Amino acid sequence: MRRKSLFVIVGALACVPQQLAAHKPVTSKYTYEQDVAPIIRAKCAACHRPGGAAPMSLLTYADAYPWAESIHVELIANHMPPAPADPSFAAIQHNRVLTAREADVLLTWATGGTPRGTPSETPTLETAPTNWPLGPPDRVVTLPEPVTMAADKSEDTREFTVKAGTTSEWIRAVDVLPGNAAIVRNVSVFAKIGSHPSDDLPSEALLCRWTPGQIPTDVSTEHTAFFLPRDTDLLVRIRYRKTWQYDGRSMTDQTAIGFYYAKGTAQQLRALSLDSPEPLDATRDETYAVDVDHTLKAIALRVDDLPPNLTVQIESIGGDGAHIPMVRFSDRPGWERRYWFAQPIPLEKGSRIEIHTTGHDPALIADAFGGIDKIDAASTPSRLHMELDVVARQ
Ligand code: HEC
């Protein structure tokens, strides 16, 4: 598919737009400038802008129309925007998803001759957002040294340990400012808390899981906060990925992590991890017994452990048998997220968490990922680790 798109680009450079359009009669009532551009700015531009995580900008008509066929394919496959939670299953905060109308506008335009419309007066949003969406953090930790991705590498993972403050801290948000937005694909920040023998706290608590364009979650809006004992070691894991646009180029990054302190009193958000008893397998449901009384705020599946060709559906089943939908998503490598529920979910002793997975057609997946070599290795079943953010029930 990538090859096809490149071919279209070469074609576009060789002929003038009118000639290309002449191949396809204009049937779309929607135009780029009036209808498509606002959707692209709202739902695609976080990545599809110059210097962004995506391989091409879609911000202007000239940028976007050569990609019409590819946009059609990606939207039909539900690949873009990446990794949304299925909104018809359960409500997730800051869910990056197209409404039915937005999808209809983009598809009608992409398949209906890509008319331009009247160029608008609104200046194009050309540059990357280079600041912190939640405002300046209370503390910024810039990674100790720049990371260089060699010209012949397309993927890389680096880990750094940095120290939390010299006094204990209550944290309401942790955010990431990539040094080079074109290659930073996924960042996880863990606190190495050290488990208490009598406690269910894992030795690493997930403070932040970041993907490009993500709106950071401020947990103080629900009167909760993470607690970091002084001098805690923080593990920062950065996954780099180069898209074809940068093939053969060496790229450098020095990412910064921002910490926002909580003000006033808050209930402690605690990390709970659950491991699947058996390796994950697309033909079977996984069930986790819950033996604590908690309220669940968020769920994340641990990076690396999930085969990419699966739709994953997670729900909780109360002692009385009532099902509460939690999240449903299709797994794509590099886009692992932490999902914050719009409504906290009660987890009582005696309830269960059930994970139901459905396989996709591997040929379709390989096509969609064209060239990413992880696919085969990652389809081996592996044990699944869930990381839950909980508060004690009051
Ligand atoms: C969070 C970042 C992000 C957002 C938001 C996003 N994309 Fe993408 N897009 C990517 C990345 C990165 C790729 C390259 C493939 C990959 O690594 O998954 C891509 C690939 C594509 C491709 C395929 C390009 C090719 O090489 O064939 C199309 C088409 C596309 N995106 C369209 C869209 C549209 C339309 C939207 C909005 C409705 C959108 N994307 C939103 C990051 C994003």
Residues whose N, C-alpha, C, O or C-beta is under 5 A from the ligand:
A	BS01	HEC	M1 R2 S5 K43 C44 A46 C47 A53 A54 P55 W67 S70 I71 E74 M80 P81 P82 P212 G213
